[in-house]
Amino acid sequence: MPEKTAAERFDETAHNYSTSSHHVGGRSLERMLEIGAPTPEMLVLDVAAGAGHTSAAFAPRVKRVVAYDPAPNMLAETEKLLGARGLNNVDLRRGLAEQITFEDGTFDLVVSRLAPHHFENIERALREMARVAKRGGKVLVSDLAGFEDPELDEFNHSLELLHDPTHVGSYTPERWRGIFEQAGLEVCHDEQFHEPPKGLLVSEWCRVAKTPGERVLEIMRRCLEAPTKVRHALGIVKEGDDLRIRARRIELMGGIKK
């Protein structure tokens, strides 16, 4: 049986993402609000909005947000979150990042958080995000970061695929900058950090994505048997019967040339 598409998988796991502490908030979301510098007149597009945490964070600070996602159940979770917070300035729209259904130059700020590693064509998605941003507008991405060391990068990629087979790639900072530049975006902000600082519990990471049990065991095995260099770089440590692993994050913002 073929693997499910990203939209199909996220339809099945939408509620888990709505309650995942890792997605609800954290440094990546706080920094997006600081870097994006939202103002009351802004129109914001949240690409691959997921369960709506980023849209809901920007909404009180801007004129209007569009939460854009291919998974109907994710948009349903977004609608619940907006209702719970009493937010009425967020529109829901279904669609793919590679085919954004808005006209050129519509938005002041286009954002995407913890989703681009699932995009089937990252270059096309960034071109689309740049296309719908106004002249003088910005595109802001917060996502996983890959490793410059090929051994570390391949090991990390193998874990991500076991965790969720719709994972496409965690890109190095250099690759991310190249993707932005190819999309016509001039990078004006670039930072990396670990989130959460102590790392993710493998059990919780896999619970949210509904990773099958045999794949969870394989992730644990590979982590425990990994070379010292890999364990150190990924911050792999035992915690009772569980493991923690550090997740690298990158946040980039690029400007549309006036």
C-alpha positions in Angstrom: 0.0 0.0 0.0 1.5 3.4 -0.9 2.4 5.9 1.8 -0.2 8.5 2.6 0.3 12.1 1.4 1.2 14.8 3.9 -2.4 16.1 3.8 -3.8 12.7 4.5 -1.5 12.0 7.4 -2.2 15.4 8.9 -5.9 14.9 8.6 -5.5 11.8 10.8 -3.2 13.5 13.4 -4.8 17.0 13.4 -6.0 16.8 17.0 -2.6 15.7 18.3 -1.0 18.8 16.8 -3.7 21.1 18.3 -2.6 19.9 21.8 1.1 19.4 21.2 3.0 21.7 23.6 5.8 21.8 21.0 3.5 23.3 18.4 1.3 25.4 20.7 4.1 27.8 21.5 7.8 27.9 22.3 10.7 30.0 21.2 10.1 29.5 17.5 6.7 31.2 17.7 7.9 33.9 20.1 10.8 34.7 17.7 8.4 34.8 14.7 6.4 37.5 16.4 9.5 39.5 17.3 11.1 39.1 13.9 7.9 39.6 11.8 7.1 42.7 13.8 3.3 42.6 13.1 1.4 45.9 12.9 -2.4 46.6 12.9 -2.6 47.3 9.2 -0.9 44.1 8.0 -2.5 41.3 6.0 -0.7 38.0 6.9 -0.8 34.6 5.1 0.1 31.5 7.2 1.2 28.8 4.8 0.6 25.2 6.0 -1.0 26.7 9.1 -1.6 23.3 10.7 -3.7 23.5 13.8 -3.6 27.3 13.7 -1.2 28.2 16.5 0.8 30.6 14.4 -2.3 32.2 12.8 -3.9 32.7 16.3 -0.7 34.3 17.6 -0.5 36.8 14.8 -4.2 37.6 14.6 -4.5 40.0 17.6 -1.6 42.0 16.2 -2.7 42.5 12.6 -5.6 43.4 10.4 -6.3 40.0 9.0 -4.7 36.5 8.7 -5.4 33.8 6.2 -4.8 30.3 7.6 -3.9 28.2 4.5 -3.5 24.4 4.7 -4.2 21.3 2.6 -5.7 19.2 5.4 -9.4 19.8 6.2 -9.1 18.5 9.7 -6.2 20.9 10.4 -8.4 23.8 9.3 -11.2 22.4 11.6 -8.8 22.5 14.5 -7.8 26.0 13.6 -11.5 27.0 13.6 -11.9 25.5 17.1 -8.8 27.4 18.4 -10.0 30.7 16.9 -13.4 30.3 18.5 -11.9 29.5 21.9 -9.8 32.6 21.7 -12.6 34.8 20.4 -10.7 35.7 17.2 -12.8 36.7 14.2 -10.1 38.1 11.8 -8.8 34.8 10.5 -10.0 33.3 7.2 -9.6 29.6 6.5 -8.5 28.5 3.0 -7.5 25.1 1.8 -4.6 24.6 -0.6 -1.0 23.5 -1.2 2.1 25.6 -0.6 3.2 25.0 -4.1 0.0 26.4 -5.6 -1.1 29.3 -3.5 -4.5 30.5 -4.7 -4.0 34.3 -4.2 -3.0 37.0 -6.6 0.5 38.5 -6.8 1.4 41.0 -4.1 -1.6 40.3 -1.8 0.1 40.1 1.6 2.4 42.2 3.8 3.8 39.2 5.5 3.9 35.5 4.5 4.8 33.0 7.3 5.3 29.3 7.6 6.2 27.4 10.8 7.3 23.8 11.3 5.9 22.8 8.0 8.3 23.4 5.0 10.2 20.1 5.7 7.0 18.4 4.4 6.7 20.5 1.2 7.1 18.3 -1.9 8.9 21.1 -3.8 10.5 23.6 -1.4 11.8 25.8 -4.2 8.4 26.2 -5.8 6.7 26.8 -2.4 9.1 29.6 -1.6 8.6 31.1 -5.0 4.8 31.0 -4.4 5.2 32.6 -1.0 7.4 35.3 -2.5 4.9 35.9 -5.3 1.9 36.6 -3.1 3.9 39.0 -0.9 3.7 42.7 -1.6 6.7 44.7 -2.8 8.4 45.7 0.4 6.8 42.8 2.2 8.4 39.9 3.9 8.5 36.1 3.9 9.3 34.5 7.3 10.0 30.8 7.8 10.7 28.8 11.0 11.5 25.2 10.4 13.9 22.3 11.1 17.6 22.8 10.2 19.8 20.2 8.6 23.4 19.5 9.4 26.4 20.5 7.3 28.2 17.2 8.2 26.8 14.6 5.7 27.0 11.8 8.3 24.9 13.8 10.8 22.5 15.0 8.2 21.9 11.5 6.8 21.3 10.0 10.3 18.9 12.8 11.3 17.1 12.4 8.0 16.7 8.7 8.6 15.1 9.4 12.0 12.7 11.9 10.5 11.5 9.5 7.8 10.9 6.8 10.5 9.0 9.4 12.5 6.9 10.5 9.6 7.4 9.3 6.0 6.0 12.5 4.6 9.2 14.3 5.7 11.0 15.6 2.7 14.1 17.4 4.0 15.7 19.4 6.8 17.8 21.9 4.9 21.1 23.4 6.0 21.3 27.1 6.7 23.3 27.5 3.5 20.7 25.6 1.5 17.9 27.7 3.0 19.6 30.9 2.1 20.0 29.7 -1.5 16.3 28.7 -1.6 15.3 32.2 -0.5 17.6 33.9 -3.0 16.3 31.7 -5.8 12.8 32.9 -4.9 13.9 36.5 -5.2 14.1 37.1 -1.5 16.9 39.1 0.1 17.6 37.5 3.4 17.5 40.0 6.2 17.4 37.7 9.2 18.9 34.3 9.9 19.3 32.5 13.2 19.5 28.9 14.5 18.7 27.4 17.9 17.5 24.3 19.7 13.8 23.9 20.6 13.0 22.9 23.2 16.4 23.5 24.7 16.5 20.1 26.6 15.3 18.2 23.5 12.2 16.3 22.6 11.1 13.1 24.3 11.0 10.5 21.5 7.8 9.0 22.9 6.0 12.4 22.8 7.5 13.2 19.4 6.2 10.0 18.0 2.8 10.1 19.8 1.9 13.4 18.1 2.7 12.0 14.6 1.1 8.6 15.4 4.3 6.9 14.5 3.8 3.1 14.4 5.2 1.1 17.3 7.8 -0.8 15.2 9.2 2.5 13.9 9.4 4.0 17.4 11.5 1.0 18.4 13.7 1.4 15.4 14.2 5.1 16.2 15.2 4.2 19.8 17.6 1.4 18.6 19.3 3.7 16.1 19.7 6.4 18.6 21.2 4.1 21.3 23.6 2.5 18.8 24.6 5.7 17.1 28.3 6.7 17.1 29.4 9.1 19.8 29.7 12.0 17.4 26.1 11.6 16.3 24.8 11.2 19.9 26.6 14.3 20.9 25.5 16.4 18.0 21.8 15.3 18.3 21.9 15.6 22.1 20.7 12.0 22.5 20.4 11.1 26.2 18.4 8.4 28.1 15.6 9.5 30.4 14.2 6.5 32.1 12.9 4.2 29.5 12.7 7.0 27.0 15.2 9.1 25.1 15.6 12.8 24.5 16.9 14.2 21.2 17.6 17.8 20.3 15.8 19.4 17.4 17.7 22.1 15.4 15.6 25.1 14.3 16.2 27.9 11.8 14.3 31.1 11.3 14.9 33.2 8.2 13.2 36.3 6.9 13.6 37.6 3.4 12.4 40.9 1.9 10.7 41.5 -1.4 12.7 44.1 -3.3 10.8 47.3 -3.8 
